[in-house]
Amino acid sequence: MNVDFVEMTKGEYDSWYRSAVKHTAADLVRAGNADEEHALESISKQFNEALPKGLDTPEQYVRSIVDASTGQKVGVIWYGTARGRPPDLLFLSELWVKEEFRGKGYGTTSLALLEEKARQLGKARIGLHVFGHNLRAQKLYQSAGYVATNISMAKNLQSWHGAKGERRTERALPEV
């Protein structure tokens, strides 16, 4: 299987942008890093700062992932130089494969192509962030040779102890 990264139209970008902001904000809430009231505002601000000129933002590449043999769009990848990160690092901001194409090798193949793109851009490393609850993505990245460089952890005390201190069994982090 081969994939290509293909430039998006403005309409495709706008649709992806709205969806990506919405889903990333939901992940932020699920991870316990923001409340629903502030998550969307926070993520919108981060995306606006990272992509101030949308598709025309220098050193940022938001592309459709296309199956090279069928021409079918199977997902989206966003990578580029990240402000405040080492210059030899290419940062993978988003790798999203449509639900119906997951588990078929598109993520793995996209990561292999991303390595080629990184080398072409003169980068020595690729970095990324993955939410702790996204175990499927973590497994994908680990199988491709990525290793954890930082780990943030939290314990929700309200989930573990009731009003009288008895141990509770609810999940440690809220579901979205």
RARA-V771336 format. One record per residue. N is the residue number from 0. SS is DSSP state (hx for helix, st for strand, lp for the rest). PHI is phi in whole degrees, 0 to 359 (NA if undefined). Layout:
n	ss	phi
N	SS	PHI
N	SS	PHI
This chain:
n	ss	phi
0	lp	NA
1	lp	233
2	st	234
3	st	237
4	st	258
5	st	243
6	st	302
7	lp	269
8	lp	281
9	hx	300
10	hx	297
11	hx	297
12	hx	299
13	hx	301
14	hx	295
15	hx	299
16	hx	303
17	hx	301
18	hx	293
19	hx	296
20	hx	298
21	hx	300
22	hx	289
23	hx	292
24	hx	297
25	hx	297
26	hx	295
27	hx	298
28	hx	294
29	hx	301
30	lp	285
31	lp	82
32	lp	266
33	lp	197
34	lp	272
35	hx	301
36	hx	297
37	hx	254
38	hx	298
39	hx	298
40	hx	297
41	hx	296
42	hx	291
43	hx	302
44	hx	297
45	hx	297
46	hx	295
47	hx	297
48	hx	289
49	hx	282
50	lp	233
51	lp	297
52	lp	247
53	hx	57
54	hx	298
55	hx	266
56	lp	290
57	lp	301
58	lp	62
59	st	235
60	st	233
61	st	254
62	st	226
63	st	283
64	st	267
65	st	238
66	st	294
67	lp	295
68	lp	274
69	lp	251
70	lp	78
71	lp	280
72	st	281
73	st	249
74	st	176
75	st	221
76	st	230
77	st	228
78	st	217
79	st	168
80	lp	278
81	lp	256
82	lp	301
83	lp	84
84	lp	254
85	lp	302
86	lp	294
87	lp	273
88	st	255
89	st	265
90	st	254
91	st	271
92	st	274
93	st	205
94	st	227
95	st	231
96	st	248
97	lp	306
98	hx	311
99	hx	290
100	hx	251
101	lp	289
102	lp	78
103	lp	246
104	lp	98
105	hx	292
106	hx	295
107	hx	298
108	hx	294
109	hx	295
110	hx	295
111	hx	295
112	hx	294
113	hx	299
114	hx	299
115	hx	298
116	hx	298
117	hx	299
118	hx	297
119	hx	299
120	lp	273
121	lp	78
122	lp	266
123	lp	258
124	st	216
125	st	237
126	st	241
127	st	199
128	lp	239
129	lp	225
130	lp	292
131	lp	302
132	lp	278
133	lp	268
134	hx	293
135	hx	296
136	hx	294
137	hx	301
138	hx	297
139	hx	301
140	hx	296
141	hx	298
142	hx	294
143	lp	269
144	lp	99
145	lp	282
146	lp	233
147	lp	294
148	lp	248
149	lp	212
150	lp	225
151	lp	259
152	lp	229
153	lp	213
154	lp	230
155	lp	275
156	hx	293
157	hx	294
158	hx	281
159	hx	260
160	st	223
161	lp	279
162	lp	300
163	lp	261
164	lp	88
165	lp	291
166	st	288
167	lp	250
168	lp	245
169	lp	295
170	lp	300
171	lp	291
172	lp	238
173	lp	292
174	lp	274
175	lp	249
